Amino acid sequence: MSSTSRQYDAVVIGVGGMGSSTLFQLAKRGWKVLGLDKYDIPNALGSSHGSTRIIRLAYHEHPSYIPLMHRAYDLWRELEITINEKLLFTTGSISCGYEGSSMFSGTRYACDLHNIPYEILNARETNKRFPGCSFDNNILSVYQPNGGFLRADRCISAYLSLASDLGAEIHAREPLQTWKSHENGIEITTPNGIYNTSRLIICAGSWASKLV
Ligand SMILES: Cc1cc2nc3c(=O)[nH]c(=O)nc-3n(C[C@H](O)[C@H](O)[C@H](O)COP(=O)(O)OP(=O)(O)OC[C@H]3O[C@@H](n4cnc5c(N)ncnc54)[C@H](O)[C@@H]3O)c2cc1C
């Protein structure tokens, strides 16, 4: 490979849910991009791999997720139209816990702050509506009608196939080992050699702290 073919506008490290969508979005904008994953794509070790993942508008962790989630819903719908395939199934979702728990109170707070529709269900109502649940009396649920699930592996493979069609290079089993910035960009090293890039985007999930 010549040295010029190893120069990229962006190198994305980690090709899970975050990395695959990043590669597509950048390739769509005409960027020359390279995606690297240390394992197979997909692999069973990352946190977005597997057949399904839950999606909902309000997460208990912080209300600041909600604008991002509105955008995510729009992008999943856009992807469904592009590939003519259903990826996001809206089934309704419940976030359950004791009244003072962060799961219950954090979700309700986030819904209130951003006017997200929800219902509060007591344990009896939850168990009746969702026969798979068998909660104790003191468990409360925040039911979000917009919640559901994504076909996670299919989402990743769809984004990667579209990104490849747009010219993205994607290498499995090629870990980032080291990176350093210099005056013209960033140099990264893998077992296969050296790449230069204007931007380095770390989407390595729980491995990210080892790389930054
Ligand atoms: C078991 C589990 C279930 C979850 N369920 C949900 C859910 O239902 N709904 C929800 O919203 N969230 C859920 N989460 C959280 C959510 O899945 C994650 O936050 C999200 O998927 C992370 O995606 P990611 O692309 O950042 O990371 P990952 O999917 O983990 O991808 C990181 C990738 O980086 C690669 N990598 C690591 N180091 C290197 C390196 N040096 N060089 C190259 N590649 C590297 C890895 O191989 C991996 O493929 C769950 C998390 C877990 C762990």
The ligand as an ORCA input file, in Angstrom:
! r2SCAN-3c Opt
* xyz 0 1
  C     -24.731     -6.232     28.085
  C     -25.123     -4.820     27.697
  C     -26.430     -4.556     27.304
  C     -26.799     -3.263     26.951
  N     -28.080     -3.042     26.562
  C     -28.450     -1.816     26.165
  C     -29.757     -1.593     25.667
  O     -30.568     -2.518     25.578
  N     -30.076     -0.338     25.266
  C     -29.176      0.698     25.322
  O     -29.523      1.819     24.934
  N     -27.938      0.513     25.783
  C     -27.552     -0.712     26.195
  N     -26.281     -0.918     26.635
  C     -25.346      0.159     26.499
  C     -25.022      0.307     24.993
  O     -25.142     -0.972     24.388
  C     -23.658      0.813     24.784
  O     -23.499      2.047     25.430
  C     -23.372      1.026     23.284
  O     -23.789     -0.088     22.540
  C     -21.903      1.218     23.106
  O     -21.619      1.169     21.724
  P     -20.162      1.446     21.247
  O     -20.149      1.328     19.759
  O     -19.669      2.702     21.871
  O     -19.259      0.272     21.926
  P     -19.099     -1.277     21.559
  O     -20.302     -1.844     20.921
  O     -18.581     -1.947     22.786
  O     -17.961     -1.258     20.444
  C     -16.623     -0.959     20.747
  C     -15.765     -1.659     19.731
  O     -14.428     -1.178     19.903
  C     -13.555     -2.232     19.578
  N     -12.235     -1.922     20.122
  C     -11.870     -1.850     21.419
  N     -10.557     -1.528     21.534
  C     -10.088     -1.379     20.268
  C      -8.802     -1.069     19.720
  N      -7.702     -0.850     20.480
  N      -8.657     -1.023     18.370
  C      -9.738     -1.261     17.552
  N     -10.972     -1.573     18.034
  C     -11.150     -1.622     19.369
  C     -14.234     -3.457     20.197
  O     -13.799     -4.667     19.616
  C     -15.715     -3.178     19.914
  O     -16.172     -3.831     18.742
  C     -25.866     -2.210     27.001
  C     -24.557     -2.476     27.383
  C     -24.186     -3.767     27.740
  C     -22.772     -4.030     28.156
*
